[in-house]
Amino acid sequence: MRAVILAGGQGTRLKPLTDRRPKALMPLFDQPLLMHTVDHLVRYGMDDLVLALGQGAEAIIQSLSRMSTKVRIRYCLESKPLGTAGAVRYTLGIYPTAEPFLVVPGDVVTTMDLGQFVKASQHQGAEVAMALARVDDVKGFGMVERDQMGWITAFSEKRSHGPKDSLINTGIYYLTPQHIARLPAGPIDFGYDVFPAWVARGLALWSWEGTGYWTDLGTPERYRQAILYDLFPRTSLLGGDQAVGGSPYWPGVRVLPPVSAGLNVQVEPGAVIGPYVVLGENVRVGARSRVAHSVIGQGVTLGADTRVVGAVIDSEVVVGTRAEIGLGAVIGSGARIGRSRVIANGTHVAAGEHLLTQHFSLTYCNKTILLYYRRWLRTNSIQNDSRFH
């Protein structure tokens, strides 16, 4: 069966992590996100994969060409963004099929049984079906309303808030080609344009509530949350280097599990690593440093006495001694953080950006000295004036 993987997005919400890579190649433990998607589709019987690509297409093709896969993979390159539905229509124009097929986003992680989704859709006689997931926070997701049989009655795309335990659109679809062929050419989106119009016209759209894990890695914070708090228990499924509770061993280093470490990671004595830390391959952590609740990309160097808590640091970043990376900070690939530099909570540092050593401002120091001098003069003048005694 065919599956179309939508991997042409620009990854704007993921910046600066996508400054130098497509979002489909975001690292997820030991391999790119896209490879986890391919493996998951193969596990459930997909043997004909078509990737809809846009920005970063060359990097994605090169990455997949270096990996061994057991299925046929073909590519469609968009000259301009076509939206989710427009991209699928474009792939069918290049690689036609008369059989139903799946559509899967390239930026989600899931353990849903997609084989069961296909069987259930066929059993219902559905020509169009959508996989749903229950989430507590609907912000940024499209919500779905349906009847007791699972047929969709209404859409509410990309809500900013909603009730807990709501059903949302996962972006995973079972489609038949005759409906896609009727779509107009050009940019068009399933969630915003196609599905609401089909429901309004009375076309039957069925829904299937999936079980298992599902998340969208659309922002740096979701990426960090997913890796550290959702996927650690599932590293056996996702191929992680270190299972929950495992503790890599470095002499003189205190490790607070869970910690995942790639190959050739070096941590100097006196450092404290964990809990909830992922260290990519070839990471160097200096003496007496503290790293917790953070994702550290491959080839990163953290100088001695650095502090990183609740951050994402992309590959090949160098952080100077005594620097501090605050909660929610995101450091793009190849950036340089000078010694004693403080990166404030929530700060995003672009890929390749150089932030030099943080010095005290001379003006600030002069003003501070003057302030204390005036206070000293005032105090001494009062003490030495007989009128105040």
Protein Blocks (a to p, Z undefined) as FASTA:
>chain_A
ZZdddfkbghlmmpcklmmbcfklpcehjbcfklmmmmmmmmnopabdcdddfehklmmm
mmmmmpccfbdcdddddfbdebjmlmmmmmmmmmgcfbdcddddfkbccfbdfklmmmmm
mmnopabdcdddddfblghiacddddfkopafbdcehiabdcehiacdehiacddfklmm
mpcedjddfklmmmmmmmmnopacdddddedjdddfkbfklmmmmmmmmmmmmmmmnopa
bdghiacddehiacdddddddehiacdehiaedehiaddehiacdehiacehiacdehia
cdehiacehiacdehiacdehiacdehiacdehiacdehiacdehiacdehiacdddddd
fklmmmmmmmmmmmmmmmmmmmmpmklZZ
